[in-house]
Amino acid sequence: MATTIANLTAKADGSMEGVFATLRVNAPITLIPNANKTREDAPDYRIVNKRTGFEIGAGWNRISQRSGEEYTSVKLEAPEIGVIFGNLAPAPGGDENKKVILWNNPQ
């Protein structure tokens, strides 16, 4: 079962802002398009803690092998949480500007 760990709102400039929240963490974050991407394997997004300005993760645009649909895979990392992998998905309700990051427990 997937768990929502962030609620985001897409902005006109391509960034997304919202809150990353777990039992231990409640942090305002921004996903910023990586305008300086110089290699194919470089992230498409940088994830920054808005309070500290520190980069806490990244996101890569991928193509699903099953459906052929594009999605964004994210990796968040901090001492409080370790490493978390998730996916960006549309938020419930149908608003195209609302997104969530979903985490699937690997166990």
N, C-alpha and C positions, 0 to 999 in steps of 0.2 A: 504494500500500500504506500502510495506517495504522500509525503507530508509537505505542506507549504511552509517554507522557511523565509520567504520574502514576498512582500507586496510592492509592486512598482508601477509607476506611471510613465509612459513614453512621452518625451518632449519633442518639439518641432526640430531640434538640432540632431535628433537621432539618439540622444542619451536617454537614460531611464533613471528615475529617482524613486526612492522608497525606503523601507525599513527591513533589515535583516534581523530576524528574531528567533531565538531558541530559548531553552530554559535558563541559560547562562548569559546570553548576549541579546542586547537590544540596541542595534546600531543603525543610524541613517547611512544609506549607501547610494552611490551613483555608479551606473554602468556607462562608461564613456567610450564612444567609438574610437578605435585605435587608428588615428589618422596617419601615424608614422609606421604603419605595418610595412616592413621591408622584406619579409620572408613569408612563404606560403604557410609555414607552421606557426607563425607568430599569432598571438591572440587577436581576435576581431574587436574585443572589448577589454577595457581595464576596469576593475571593480575597486572603488575607492571608498574608504570610510570618510564620510563628510565631516565628522567631528574632528578627526586627527589629520586628515589628508593623506593617510597611509594607504598604499595599495594593498588590498587584502585578497585579491583574486583576479580572475580573468575569464573571458568567455570566447568560445570558438563557434562559428557558424558551421553546421554539419548538414549532411543529407542523410535521412533515414534510409537504411537498406531495405526495410520492409515496405514503407509507403512511398518513398521517393520525395517526401516532404522535407523542407528545410526547417531546422530547429537550431537553438543555441545551447551548447553544452557549457556549463560553468564549473569552475573550481574555486572554492573559498578556502583560505588557510589563515589560522591565527592560533596562538598558544592556547586560548580558552576552548577552542573547538577542534583542534587538529586540522585534518583535511576533510572537506566535504565536497562531493561531486553532486551536481544536480543539473536540471534542465529548465530552461526558460519556457513558459507555456502561457497561453491566454488565461486570464483570470475568469472565474465564473461570472456570468452576467452578460457576456457578449460585448462589452465595451472594448473596442480595438486598442485603445490607449492604455488599458490596464493589463498588467502581466504579473505572473508569479514565478518564483523559483521553487521547483519541486525537488525534494530529496527522496530517493528510494533507499531504504535501509538495505545494505548489501547482504545482510544475513538472512 
